[in-house]
């Protein structure tokens, strides 16, 4: 994907910083400490990215020299590779090395030195070539710093075996540590507030937020345990981001593209991800990894490359508001008298109450018309073509699995009557106790019918894009296992096309810490509301925090949903919430999801 001028300028800046970090150094002897741990990522058959941050002890340090070494043994005597790099403030003193010439399917140990300081030791494994009996993937998403401790990351670090950690987005959140910020009603109670205290908007802000997260010992341990493969979702920049803006970005906060570019730059600096190829957009984080003859792992980008704007209930281009007679609130009657209609809608638009017994209600048909426009896209046309090409190549190579690292839950989740499931009395109590930030969304759940998506950032609000995905899966005869994040809940789904053919299996992983809709409604377990109403949903659970563990074999994928007993305290018990298996269909698609 080619660059526009603004993206090209951003790439030049990042490339220049990367070049500085890669130069052999002998001129700088600035003392520095390794406060933010070590990490590896983006492994290939013969290479892997190594990462750390060298925090200079001097506030006016110009550059820092860092030695790195890699070996196959803990004493760093066997198969040693080493080098020296310099880093500086232009890339926030982060260090990233793309170590090449490695052996396939080999575990290496690595560490960094700066003067008398030696970093922690991390493990990294290159990808296999040829026959592979199995691979174990830990799948994580959504870690709001203020709403809990990173117990799930600690648990990943302590796994007996994990080959790769996939992070599907919302690695950081943009919200700050002030008392009015999202999640801080919990953060104040458990003594956990991110820095900076204000919402992240600038390059300095995003850098500080990443640094805050990576000071966490549990996150450091998980990074040191195995290579990570990461993509962003929206909160690495701002809530409900799309190609031209974000819900949580207002005009007074500056130019959207400047904020986006700052967040993206900080992401590349602080995450162990390979720098983009020259001539490739910084936004094109979509990429593939070949897991021997077992699977192709396809990581997609769902925010900046081609996503159309989410439906906005306040935008007259998206929805129509009706003036209604609310004499019987359960059966509103649409008012057609032009004068009365104008009076009621004008009062509503000005924030004044309409004269009794009148009010306003959204015309649901207008929402369905808007979300059903055929051109609406999540990935964009170019990335859809790229994805099709990768699926076809993997199938042609005879690989039994095509694993897609997606962000939002792809299964149809429309139809769940959350208010009816809870009951009016409990719903009213939950609404009263909800934070002011959440009440507009809860009002939407209360007033809209269940055939309208309950939130407009998900795949259900892009039905034409989902239909194109279904056709793509069928036409390529691929066997997709879709791994999804974003929802803060566990899901196990079977995806069906318009002809009711099972075209894919999906695992939606819960959050590391972030609150789900069920949490926000007073810790109500809403899973049954979705599994009973949504034909594609086999299992859903809203309250447990944790991660997914996927064991891939040629004849089946085992799915273990790993739960934490708590994230509000540092001491926890881990448990397996549910286990499932799914088999690839030789002619395309997936077999039924089976509970174990």
Beta strands, then each sheet from edge to edge (+ up, - down):
strand 1: 32-33
strand 2: 38-41
strand 3: 48-53
strand 4: 55-56
strand 5: 63-71
strand 6: 81-88
strand 7: 94-99
strand 8: 107-114
strand 9: 117-118
strand 10: 122-125
strand 11: 134-140
strand 12: 164-167
strand 13: 227-230
strand 14: 241-242
strand 15: 245-246
strand 16: 287-291
strand 17: 295-299
strand 18: 321-325
strand 19: 333-334
strand 20: 358-362
strand 21: 401-405
strand 22: 480-484
strand 23: 490-496
strand 24: 502-508
strand 25: 537-541
strand 26: 545-553
strand 27: 557-564
strand 28: 574-582
strand 29: 594-595
sheet 1: 1+ 4-
sheet 2: 2+ 3- 7+
sheet 3: 6+ 5- 8+ 9-
sheet 4: 6+ 5- 8+ 10-
sheet 5: 13+ 12+ 11+ 26- 27+ 28- 29+
sheet 6: 14+ 15-
sheet 7: 16+ 17- 21- 22- 24- 23+ 25-
sheet 8: 19+ 18- 20+
end
